[in-house]
């Protein structure tokens, strides 16, 4: 009778089980790191889009200060001012060659906006040149985690869940909604 245990008698896979366990652990760690990297890439795209819309909102606000509180004409709002031409206006989550932002068509005079912090000024839209309109121009599906980026008349920008977009003013003269 042999005094050696049964697992040492076999040649092959049983002798190398610690290597296979280490390989499985390394594959799991690589998978987790890859998933974290993908999430970070998506987060960077969202921030890039939010930043671009913020720059457009600030440019729009500066335009209003320079032109006696009037917004640029709706049919050429994104090329009327040199400040706006230098910003990329296409969301990085789309493959669109055209701009993916639109001006709220109700914006005419900054002085007549009662609540600029809740009044939509610029927003993500379907791809198109010089788009000007209302919520009908929103993309068919939200681009960023179930929501869209909205720029307001006071210059701030935020992510808004698609179901909450109706809570904000699209017409500067409309009464606020709770």
Secondary structure as UniProt FT lines:
FT   HELIX           6..9
FT   HELIX           13..16
FT   HELIX           17..66
FT   TURN            67..69
FT   HELIX           74..76
FT   TURN            77..79
FT   HELIX           82..85
FT   TURN            92..93
FT   STRAND          101..104
FT   TURN            105..106
FT   HELIX           110..112
FT   HELIX           116..118
FT   STRAND          119..124
FT   TURN            129..130
FT   STRAND          132..133
FT   HELIX           135..137
FT   TURN            145..146
FT   STRAND          147..152
FT   TURN            153..154
FT   STRAND          157..161
FT   HELIX           162..167
FT   TURN            172..173
//
